[in-house]
Structures are given as C-alpha cells and as structure tokens.
Amino acid sequence: MRVRMRRRYRGGVALGKEEFFAQPWARGMLWLQTVEARLQLGLYEANGPGHRAPPLGILWRPELAACANDTISFAGFEKVEKRWCYQVWYCETRSSAEA
C-alpha cells in the first residue's frame, strides 16, 4: 500500500502540534514481514525489501492504533541509534499519484 507518513515521536518524546506538522512527509510503500519471528512494518521508497534503497523507517511489533477515512496510525518500536523508542506512524493513504 502506498502512503505518506509522519512520525508522532522523536527519540521517544511526543512531538508538539507545530513540530509534527512541520516535518516533511515520507512517501513510500508499506511492507509487513516477519523477521526473526517478529513482525516488522517497513516503509520503502521502492517496491519493498530487496531493493538497494534502505527503508525510510522500520517499525517493530506494529499494532493498528487508529483508522479513519484515508488515515491509518500504527504504533510500535523504532531503533534510534542504540535505543528502542516507542513510535506512532501517522499514515495517509491516497491514490498512488498523491502518495
């Protein structure tokens, strides 16, 4: 599924409304897979894992946090340097031309 995504947290700290809206959209394809017996949700610019471009983000142990109209939020954990931090991805699904 092609989406555009913004993160709700930075380093485990919730972003304020202005910080959240000021960040650029990450655009790509969501790809759910199992790695080492754990679910992993990746956002890739290309068509998924196996392409040369690194992922725009990896969310471990993803859960559906919210869903309304053309938006979906996933909660899980991202690795930031050597720390694991709670993260929520706010995603908008649009036609592939817009996403």
C-alpha positions in Angstrom: 0.0 0.0 0.0 1.4 3.4 -1.0 1.2 6.0 1.8 2.7 9.2 3.1 3.8 9.1 6.7 4.8 11.4 9.6 6.2 10.2 12.9 4.4 11.3 16.1 7.5 10.9 18.4 11.2 11.9 18.2 13.6 9.8 20.3 10.6 8.5 22.4 9.3 12.0 23.1 5.9 13.1 21.7 6.1 15.9 19.1 4.1 19.1 19.6 1.5 20.0 17.1 3.8 22.5 15.3 6.7 20.1 15.2 4.5 17.3 13.9 3.1 19.4 11.0 6.5 21.0 10.2 8.2 17.7 9.4 8.2 16.6 5.8 6.1 13.6 4.6 8.0 10.3 4.0 6.4 8.7 0.9 6.6 5.1 0.0 5.2 1.6 0.2 4.3 -0.2 3.4 5.6 -3.7 3.6 4.7 -6.1 6.5 7.0 -9.1 7.0 8.2 -11.5 9.8 11.9 -11.2 10.7 13.4 -13.4 13.4 9.8 -14.5 14.5 8.8 -10.8 15.0 6.5 -8.6 12.9 8.2 -5.7 11.1 6.5 -2.9 9.2 8.8 -1.1 6.8 8.3 2.0 4.7 10.2 1.7 1.4 10.7 4.1 -1.4 10.8 1.3 -3.9 8.7 -1.9 -4.1 9.8 -3.3 -0.8 12.8 -5.2 0.8 15.5 -6.5 -1.5 15.9 -3.2 -3.4 19.1 -1.2 -3.0 17.5 1.8 -1.3 17.4 1.5 2.5 14.0 1.7 4.2 12.6 5.1 5.2 11.6 3.5 8.5 11.2 0.2 10.3 8.5 -0.3 13.0 8.9 -3.4 15.1 6.0 -5.2 16.7 3.5 -2.9 14.9 -0.1 -2.6 16.0 -3.0 -0.8 14.4 -3.5 2.3 16.6 -6.3 4.2 14.7 -8.1 4.1 11.4 -10.5 6.7 9.9 -11.3 7.5 6.3 -8.0 7.7 4.5 -5.7 7.7 7.6 -4.1 4.8 9.5 -1.9 5.0 12.5 0.5 2.2 13.5 2.2 2.0 16.9 5.4 0.1 17.6 9.1 0.5 18.3 11.9 2.1 16.3 15.6 1.7 17.0 17.1 5.2 17.4 20.9 4.8 17.4 21.3 2.1 20.2 17.9 2.8 21.9 14.5 1.3 21.3 11.8 4.0 21.3 8.0 4.0 21.2 6.8 5.3 17.9 3.5 6.0 16.1 3.4 6.4 12.3 0.5 8.6 11.1 -0.2 7.5 7.5 -2.4 8.9 4.8 -3.5 6.6 2.1 -4.2 8.3 -1.2 -4.2 7.3 -4.9 -0.7 6.3 -5.9 -0.3 9.6 -7.8 -0.7 11.5 -4.5 1.1 9.2 -2.1 
